[in-house]
Amino acid sequence: MEGLKFRALYKKTNKYADIDSIDFVNKIVVLKSYPLVRSFGLDKVDFDGVIIEQFTGLKDKNGKEIYEGDIVKLYSEHIGKIVYRIGSFFFEEESGRHTPLCLFNPIDSKVIGNIHENPELLDK
């Protein structure tokens, strides 16, 4: 399992960026990999301008990091999203069923999108 890591969805463009730091007191996120924002000197973004998602510490069968908000296909048949509830990450199916990620075998999973860029994937 890897360390604590986050990503941010920049709401203005609906694109993801890596986070350099989070200032919880002033409610500001410093983005480290978003050239458009940086080019205008706007690498500091207010909490209202981003959606922050946490890395689960797991990678799918292709080595892609699995984050909160990702849409994952499990065992080639179950599709659900990764959510954070009551201090843990869960695989949430459309039926509402929640499977704790501690019971999750990442070898049998594949990230196929995320809830912001590909919400239609949950309708299948």
Summary of the structure (lengths in Angstrom):
residues: 124
radius of gyration: 15.2
end to end distance: 30.5
largest distance: 44.5
contacts: 332
relative contact order: 0.16
helix: 15%
strand: 50%
